[in-house]
Amino acid sequence: MWIAKNNDRPIGAVMEATAPDGYSGAIQLLVAADFSGTVLGTRVTEHHETPGLG
């Protein structure tokens, strides 16, 4: 986990997550959230899904 800061003040966190139920295996993600629990963004960092399908 990484802490996001603005002017040295902690404002949120970025966490690694795994969605284990991808069609072709697990999907690795980064999830950013503020400290009230609001998800601010997600990014897929690794997957083995078929490109262009779905």
N, C-alpha and C positions, 0 to 999 in steps of 0.2 A: 504494500500500500504506500502511496505517496500523498503527502499533504500539499494541497494547493494554497498558495499565499498571495496576498495583495498587500504591498508595502509591509512585508514581514508579518502580516496578520493572517492567521489560518482562516480560510474561507470555505474549504471543502476538501474532498479526498478523491483520489483515483485508485481504483481497485481492479485486480485481475479477477476474472470470473470464467467459468466453464459451463457451457450449455452442453450436457452430455448426450442429448438426443438428436443431433444432426442426422440427416439421412445417411451420410457417408462417414459418420464418426463425430467426435466432440468438436465444438466450435469454441475457440479461445477469444475472449473479449477483454476490453478495458472499459470500465464504467466509471464515469465521473458523477459525483453527487455533492450537494452542499450539506451542511450539518443539520438541516431540518429534514433531510431524507429525500429531497427533490433530485431526481436524476437529471443531470445537465447535459449528458451526452454519452454515446457509446461508440465503440469502434471494434470491428472484427480484426483480430491480429493474426489468426491462423484458422484455416478450415480446409476440408478436403471435398467440398461439394462440387458438383459438375457446373462449370461456368455456363451461364446463360439459361440454365434449366430452372423453372419455377417461377 
